Amino acid sequence: MKKVLIFSLVLTLLLAGVSTAMASKVNITFWYAIGSNAGRVFKEMVDEFNASNDHIFVDAIYTGNYGETAQKVTASLAADTLPNGGLIPATPLFTGRVGNYLIDEYLHGPQGLDMDDFYDEFWNYNKYDGRIASLPFNNSTPVLFYNKDILRQAGLEPKAPDTWDELVEMAIHLRDWATQEGIRNFSPINMRNEDWMLKGFILQNGGEIMNDHYSAALINEPEAVEAIEFWVSLIDQGLMPAGVHNRARDQFIAGNQAFLFDSTAGIGTIAATVEFDVATAMLPGNKRKAVTLGGAGLTMFPSTPEKQDATWEFLSWLLTPENVVRWSASTGYVPIRKSALESEEIQQLFEEQPYYRAAFEQLEHVVSLEHFWELGALDDYLRTLISNVEYKSMTPQQAADKLVKDLADDFERNK
């Protein structure tokens, strides 16, 4: 009986010690909107931080995909039930738009980051109204995937096109080869996330998406309309199917497509799934090389000074050069720090898995947009534009004019 009492006393003391240790830590709630492999890697990093930090505990909660998380953050903003921080989509719209520039304040404070080690376009992508409102983290760019086996079978050199003209020349050869060989359900080219890709085409042709003040779209300017016309020409020549961009990756993986325009975030999935010789390349350019930027951002929400300091410490830890390297090498998201791209680990990754090289090295060609409230509407209007021109219900100029007017109406309503 005495032994039982002693054991109970020891157990009680141990549990009390654990509770005291936990109570002495600053607990922060953190939402994140990434699942699958990236979500697993992120949770492992959180667990490592919690195990190594003696004064902060991060309660990381998966809040669903981008759309689900955005809805949850919107509701929590209205109900004043926000977490202390998060990795969420369109972050500046939930921070800067409501006057939350805590990130900018900490970034320029005594515990700030080395901003020069980050690519400038990542800072631009995380701005609202010209001021930084979130931090870069899981960012991706479009990249060109290509099936080297198909190119060889068609009698082409297994290399990627560097320009629009080269892309069309190779695609025409592939179209004619497939017809001659009687190959059905084959497309030389297709695009996933078509609105994102069309932005890139416009930029590659020397056009712009928005004006300098983000108060009007410029998609009906000549350079932009020419890019839309080029897109339509791919369909008219039988080089790309109309209206099935959501199936582009599946068709490529199945071996029914030579070129796939897709996100760098898909590199791991595609490379692990295909049964043919796959490679990646920078997107072909026209008047210039250009790629757009996507992904979610890190941020914090107003709370107590103690919790804000703890949240900043966690965010800063995630963005150390070694953690940026680990994140990029494990997920395929691009390295957001220059020192990470130049690191021995990333260079070794290029040797072992060369399809990461083009995706990461094209960062010098990134062109980003600041966030503005109507950005989601712009993407919706771009998808409508693409449908209208692909199915011939409008000319490129008519569709572009309609987009510019519709977005202008949105700006007016939201004043």
N, C-alpha and C positions, 0 to 999 in steps of 0.2 A: 504493500500500500504506500509505504514511504517512497519507494522508487517511482511509483506512478505519480505521486505528488511532485517529486523533484523533476520528472520529465515534463509534466504539465507546466511547471514554473519556468523551466528552461525554454519550452516552446513559446510560452506567452511572452517572455523577454525577447526572444528572437523576432517574433511577429511585431512586437512593439518597436524593435529597432528598425525593422523594415519600414513600418508605417512612419516612424519618425524621419527616416532617410527620405522617403517619398514626399513627406510633408515639407521637408526642407528644400525640396526642388521647386523651381518655378514651372508650373504646368501650362503648356500652351496647346491650343487646339489648332490643327492644321489640316485643311482639306486639299485633296489632290485629284486631278481629273484624268489620270492616265492608268490604263489597265494593261493586261497581257504581260509581255516580257518587260516592257518599260516600267510598268507598275510594280512588278516583282523587284526589279533592280532598285527602284526608288524606296520601297519599303525596307529593303536590306540596308540601304544607306541611313534611313531613319533609325533603324534598330542599332546600327553601329554608333550613330551619334548618341543615342540614349545610353548605350553601354559605356561610352567613353567620357561622357560629360557628367560632372558631379553636382551640378546645380540647376540643370534644365531637363525637363522631360517633355518630349514632343508626342502628343496624341494624334497620330496621323490617321485620317479617315478618308477612304475612297468614296467619292461622291458621284460616281458614274462618268459617262463620257462628257465631251465638251458641252453638248447641248443641255444635258441633264444638270451638269454642274452650274452652267450659266443661269438656268432657271432657279436653282437652289440659292445661288448668291443673290439674284434679283429679289427673291422673296425674303431673304435674310436681311438685305439692306432695308427693306420696307418695315420689317418687324424688329429691327435693331438686335438681331441675334447672330451677328457675323462671328466667324472664328477669329483667332488671333492672326492667322496668316493662311496662305494657300498657294497652290500651283494651279492656276485657273486660266481659261481661255479669255481672250479679249480683255485682259486684266485692266488696262487703263480706263476702260469704260466703267468699271466698277470702283475705281479709285479716283483718278484725276477728275473725272466728270463730276464727282460729288465733293471735290475739294480736298481729297485725301492725297497729299504728296509726302507722306511719311518716308517713303523710299528715297525720294530726292533729298530730304533733310538728313537722313542717316548716311546716304551715299556721300554727301559733302561734309559730314561731321568728322569727329576725331577718329572714329572707327570705320571710316569709309573704305571703299575698294579702290584698287589701282585701275581707274577708268581707261587709261591709255592702253591697257593690256586687252581690252575688249574691242571688237570691231565696231566702228562708229555706227554702222547701219543697225546693229542690235540695240543701241541706245535710242536711235530714231524710232524703231519699231515699238519701243516701250514708252513713248511719249503721248501725252494728251495736252493739246493746246500749247505745244512747244516745251513742255516740262516733263521730266522723267517721272513716271507714275508706277513703274514696276521694273523687275529685273529679268534679263534674259535667262533662259535655262534650256527647256526642251524645244529647241528651234530646228526647223528643217527647211530645205530648199527643194525645188524640183530638180530631177536629174534624168538623163536619158539612159534607159536600159536597152540593151540590144542582144539579140540571139545570134551568136557568132556561127553556130552550126548552120542556121538557115542561110546566112550570107554566103558561107562556103558552098552549100548545096546549090545556090543560085548562081555560082560563078563569080561572086564578088569578094573582094578582099575583106577579111573580117575586122573592119575598123569602123569607127563611128563617123558620121558626117560632121563637119565643122561649121557648115553654113546652111542656110535654108536651101540654096541651090543644090548643094550636094545631097541634102536630105531628099529633095524631090527627085533628083536623078537616080539615086539608089532605090527609092520607093517605086518609081516607074519600072525599073529593071525587075524588081521583085514581083510587082503586079503581073507583068508580062510572063515572067518565069512560071508563076503559080498557075496562070491560065494555060500555058503550054503544057505543063505537067498534069493538068487536070486536078489541081489541089483545091478543094472546096473549103469554105468557111475560113479563108485566110485573108488577113488585112496587113499591109505593110506597116501601118502606123495607127496608134490610137493614144488618147490622152485620158488620164484619170484626173479627177478634180479639175474639170474643164475650165471653170471660171478663173482658177488660180493660174492655169497654164496660159489662158488668153491674155492675162495681165502681162505675163512674161513676153509673149509675142509682140504686144504693143510696145513694150520697153525696148525689145531687141530691134524694132524698126525705127527707133528714135522718137517714139511718142511718149506721152505722159498720161498717167491715169487721172490725176487731180491737179488743180492749180496749187500755187504755193501756200495759200491760206486754207486749203482743204474746205473750200466753200463752193466748189463747182467741179464737175467732171469734165475732162478734156477728151473723152473717148470718141467724140465726133469730129475731132481735128484730122487733117489729111493723113498723118503718119499712123494714127490709130486705126482709121478706116482701112488703110492699105493692109494692115496686119489682119484685120477681120476678113478682108477679101482673100488674103493668102490662106487663111484657115478654110474658107469656103472652097478654094481651089483644090485643096487636098481631097475634099469629098467629091467635087465635080470630076476629078481625074480618077476616081476609084482607088485612092490611096489611103483613105480613112473612112470608116463607116459613120453614118449620121445617127445621133441619138442613142448610142449604146456605150457612152463613156464610163458608166458605172460598172461595165463588164470588162474594161480594158485590162486590168491586172490579171483576172482569171484567164482571159484569152491568151495573154502573153505566157503565163505559167503553163498553159496547156500546149504551148508550142504553135499556136495559130497566128502569131504576130511577130514581126521582126523588130519593131521599135516601140517602146513604151515610155511615154512621158509620165513620171510618177514621182512621189516624194522620196527623199533620202531616208525617211523613217521606214520605208518599206524594204530597204536593202537586206536586212537580216531575214525577213520572211521570204522574200523572193529567192535569195541565194540558197536558202536551206530547203526550198521546195522544188525548184526546177530540176529537170533531168537532162539539161543541155548546157552547153558552154555559154555562160552569161557574162556580160561585162557592163560597165557603166562609163558614161562620158559626160562632160559638161554639155549643157544644152547648146545646140547649134545657134549661131547668131546671124544677124543680117547686117544692119548698119552698125551694130555694136553687140557685144556679149552682155547679157543681163539675165539675172534670175531673181525671183521674188522670194519673200521670207514668210514663213508661217510658224505656228506653234503657240504654246501657252507661256505665261510668265509667272515669276515669283512675286509675291507681295505681302504686305501686312495691313491689318485694319486697326483702327484706333481702339486702344484699351488703356490699361494702366502703364505708366512709365516702365515698371518692372517687367511686365509681359512684353511690351514693345522692344525693350533691350534684349530680352531673351529670344524673341522672334528674329531680330536682326542678327544675333549671334548664330542662330541656326542657318539663316539664309546665307550669311557670309561663309559658313562652313561648307555649305553645298557648292559654293562658287570658288573654293580654293582650286588652284591649278590641277592638283592631283585628283580632286573629285570631278572636275570637268573632264579630265582625261578618262577616268573610269566610266563616267556616264556615257560619253561619246562612244568609247570602245565597246561598251556593253549593249548599247541601244541603237546606234546608227544616227542619233541626233548629232548635228554638227557641233564641233568644238567652238565655243563662243569666245574663248580667250586665245590670243595669238600664241602665247607661251605653250598652250595645250597642243595646238596644231604642230608646233615645232618640237614637241617632246619626243624622247626616244621611244616611248610606248606607242604613240600614234604612228611614228615612222615604221615601227615594227609591225603594227597593224596593217599598214599599206603593203608590206612585204608578204604577210601571211594571207591577207584578204584584200587584194588589190582593188576590188570594186568600191571600196570606201574612198580611194584616193581622189577621184574626180569630184565626188560629192563634197568632200571637205576642202579641196583646193580651189573650188570655184567661188569660195567666199569673197574673193576680191571683186567679183562681179555682182554681188548682191545689191539690189535696189529695194529699199523698204518704204512702206507708207506709215505715217503716224496713224494712231487710232483716232477715229472720230465717230460720233454717235451713229451716223448713217452708213458706217462701213458694212454692216451686215446686209443692209438694203442694197448697197452697191453690188455685193456678191450675188444676191438674188436676181437683181436686174441683169447682171452679166450672164447668168444661166438662162434667163429668158431670152436675152439677145442671141445667144448661141443657138437655142432651139428655133428661134424665128428665122435665122439666116440658113441654118442647116436644112430646114424643111421648106425654105423658099417662100415663107409668108411675108418676108420683108427683105429688102436689099440691105447690105451692110450699112450704107449711109442712113437709111430710114431707121434701122434698128438702133444705131448709135445715137441718132437724134432723139429717139424715144427714150433711151436710157438717160441721156443728159437731162431731158425735160422732167422725167419721173423723179430723178434724184433732186433736181432743183425744187420740185414741189415738196419733197420731204424736208429739205433744208428750210423752206419757208414755213411749213407747218411746225417745225421744231424750234423756231426762233423764240 
